[in-house]
Amino acid sequence: MNEQPQYNINTDVRFGPLELVDIPALVAACDDQWFNQTLCRVNDSVIRLGIIRGEFHWHKHDEEDEFFYVVDGTLFIDLEDRSVELGPKQGFTVPRGVTHKTRAPEGVVILMVEGSGVVPTGD
């Protein structure tokens, strides 16, 4: 029987306008293998921090695009027909309706920009 990975996904907005967002401090305080935290709102979008090692399940977002930006490490985004490898300071947009899976065998720190309506659990 396959065991479902443990995802620590937090959709509460952690920082308001005019508050400092200290990414290195958040990374240093993280003990989770798969951590996702909504950092702040920007207009109709949210910025999320991902600190991940391992892989997420296949999923898609029917109504919203999703942008990934690598802060540190390497992120693989598997699509149905190919895989994309992102290193530090590289980004990639997955358009709405495209099935994808993210993975980071060695661990990665990423920022995600997406509409506030995106459910980050991949459902």
C-alpha positions as CSV (number, residue, x, y, z in Angstrom):
1,M,0.0,0.0,0.0
2,N,1.4,3.4,-1.0
3,E,1.6,5.9,1.8
4,Q,0.5,9.5,1.0
5,P,3.4,12.0,1.5
6,Q,3.0,14.4,4.3
7,Y,2.5,17.9,3.0
8,N,2.5,20.9,5.3
9,I,0.4,23.4,3.3
10,N,-0.6,26.7,4.9
11,T,-3.1,28.9,3.1
12,D,-3.3,31.6,5.7
13,V,-1.6,34.9,4.6
14,R,1.5,35.2,6.8
15,F,2.5,38.8,6.0
16,G,0.5,41.9,5.4
17,P,1.4,45.0,3.4
18,L,4.4,46.9,4.6
19,E,5.8,43.8,6.5
20,L,9.3,42.4,5.8
21,V,9.3,38.9,4.3
22,D,12.6,37.2,5.3
23,I,12.9,34.1,3.2
24,P,16.2,32.9,4.7
25,A,14.7,33.1,8.2
26,L,11.7,31.1,7.1
27,V,13.9,28.5,5.4
28,A,16.1,28.2,8.5
29,A,13.0,27.6,10.8
30,C,11.5,24.9,8.6
31,D,11.8,21.2,9.6
32,D,9.3,19.9,7.1
33,Q,10.1,17.8,4.1
34,W,7.3,19.5,2.1
35,F,6.3,23.0,3.3
36,N,4.1,25.5,1.5
37,Q,3.2,28.8,3.1
38,T,1.2,31.7,1.6
39,L,3.4,34.7,2.2
40,C,1.3,37.6,1.0
41,R,-1.3,38.9,-1.4
42,V,-0.5,41.1,-4.3
43,N,-3.6,42.4,-6.0
44,D,-5.6,39.3,-7.0
45,S,-2.6,36.9,-6.6
46,V,-0.7,35.3,-3.8
47,I,3.0,34.6,-3.4
48,R,3.7,31.3,-1.8
49,L,7.0,29.9,-0.4
50,G,7.8,26.2,-1.1
51,I,10.5,24.4,0.8
52,I,10.4,20.9,-0.6
53,R,12.2,17.6,-0.9
54,G,10.5,14.8,-2.8
55,E,7.6,14.9,-5.2
56,F,4.1,16.2,-5.4
57,H,1.3,14.2,-7.0
58,W,0.0,14.8,-10.6
59,H,-2.6,17.6,-10.7
60,K,-3.8,20.5,-12.7
61,H,-5.5,23.9,-12.0
62,D,-8.5,24.3,-14.3
63,E,-8.9,28.1,-13.8
64,E,-5.5,29.6,-13.0
65,D,-1.9,29.6,-14.3
66,E,0.9,28.9,-11.8
67,F,4.4,30.5,-11.9
68,F,7.4,28.8,-10.2
69,Y,10.6,30.7,-9.4
70,V,13.6,28.8,-7.9
71,V,15.4,30.6,-5.1
72,D,17.8,27.8,-4.2
73,G,18.3,24.2,-5.4
74,T,16.8,22.4,-8.4
75,L,13.1,21.9,-9.3
76,F,11.8,19.5,-11.9
77,I,8.4,20.1,-13.3
78,D,7.0,17.0,-15.0
79,L,4.5,17.6,-17.8
80,E,2.7,14.9,-19.7
81,D,5.2,15.1,-22.7
82,R,8.4,16.4,-21.0
83,S,10.2,17.5,-17.9
84,V,11.6,21.0,-17.3
85,E,14.6,21.5,-15.0
86,L,14.9,24.9,-13.2
87,G,17.9,26.1,-11.3
88,P,18.4,29.2,-9.1
89,K,17.0,32.4,-10.5
90,Q,14.9,30.6,-13.2
91,G,11.2,30.6,-13.5
92,F,8.5,28.7,-15.4
93,T,4.7,29.1,-15.9
94,V,2.4,26.2,-16.1
95,P,-0.8,27.3,-17.9
96,R,-4.2,26.5,-16.5
97,G,-5.5,23.1,-17.4
98,V,-2.0,21.6,-17.9
99,T,-1.4,18.4,-15.8
100,H,1.9,18.6,-14.0
101,K,3.9,17.3,-11.1
102,T,6.7,19.0,-9.2
103,R,9.7,17.2,-7.7
104,A,12.9,18.1,-6.0
105,P,15.0,15.0,-5.1
106,E,17.8,17.1,-3.4
107,G,15.5,19.8,-2.0
108,V,14.6,23.2,-3.3
109,V,13.3,26.6,-2.1
110,I,10.8,28.1,-4.5
111,L,8.4,31.0,-4.8
112,M,5.1,30.5,-6.5
113,V,2.9,33.2,-7.9
114,E,-0.7,32.3,-8.6
115,G,-4.3,33.5,-8.4
116,S,-5.6,33.6,-4.9
117,G,-8.2,31.0,-6.0
118,V,-5.7,28.3,-6.7
119,V,-5.9,25.4,-4.2
120,P,-2.3,24.6,-3.4
121,T,-3.1,21.0,-2.4
122,G,-3.4,20.2,-6.2
123,D,-7.0,19.2,-6.0
